[in-house]
Amino acid sequence: LGSTDQQTSQRFFTEGIGFRVSDEVPGLAAFMRCSTDHHNVLVQQAPVSFLHHTAWQVDDIDEIGRGAKAMLETDP
């Protein structure tokens, strides 16, 4: 996630909803987790707020196709 106030966003994730910092470049970026994975979210300083990307763990590649089909049927 890009944030115009990285430190406040980091505090939201850590103090607000219990994420832990995995790695950090103080004041610029923080990899944070809510599981045993290295990170579930990265919050980085940016000129505008934005969502960079998402990732999904699935059992097989066909789940990606079924998900895409369902989204297109709901909102073409």
N, C-alpha and C positions, 0 to 999 in steps of 0.2 A: 504494500500500500504506500502510495505517496502521500505525505502529509505536510501541510504548511507549518505545522507545529509538532515536530517529531517527538519532542520530549513529553508534551501533554498526551499525545496519542499513546506513547509507550506507557505512561502512568495509567491510562485508562485500561490497557490490556493487563498490566501487572497488578495494580492495586484494585482496579474495578472488577475484573473478571478472573483473576487468578493465574494468568499466564506467567511463565518463568523465562528469563532471558537466557538464551543459549550462547549467543555471541553478540558482540556489540562494537560499534565504532561510536564512542560517546558523542552525543549531540547530532549525529548524522544518520545512524541506522542501528536497528536492533532486530536480530532474529529471535523470535519468541515461540514458546511451545506450550501446549496444554495436553501433551501426550508424551510417549517415549520417543517419537520422531525428533530429529535434530531441530526442526522448526515447523510450525504450522502457519506462521505469518512473519513477514518482514515488514517493518515500518521504517520508511526512510524519509529524510528531509527532502522536500520538493517545492517548486514554485507554485504548484497547484495540487489540490488533492485529487488522487486518481487510484483506480484499481488496475494494477498491471496485468495480473493473470490469476487464474485459479488452477488447481490440480485435483484430480479425483482418483481414488484407488478403487478399481473394479476387478471383478473376477476374470473377465475376458474382454477382448476387443469388441465383441458383439454388444456388450452393454453400452458402449459409447454410441453405436449406431442406433440402438433402441431409444436411448435418451435423446439423441438429436431428432429422431423421428417424432417422438412425443412432444418435444418443444415446438417443432415446426407445425404439427397438427394443432397445437394450442394457440400459437401466435405466428402465423405465416408471415 
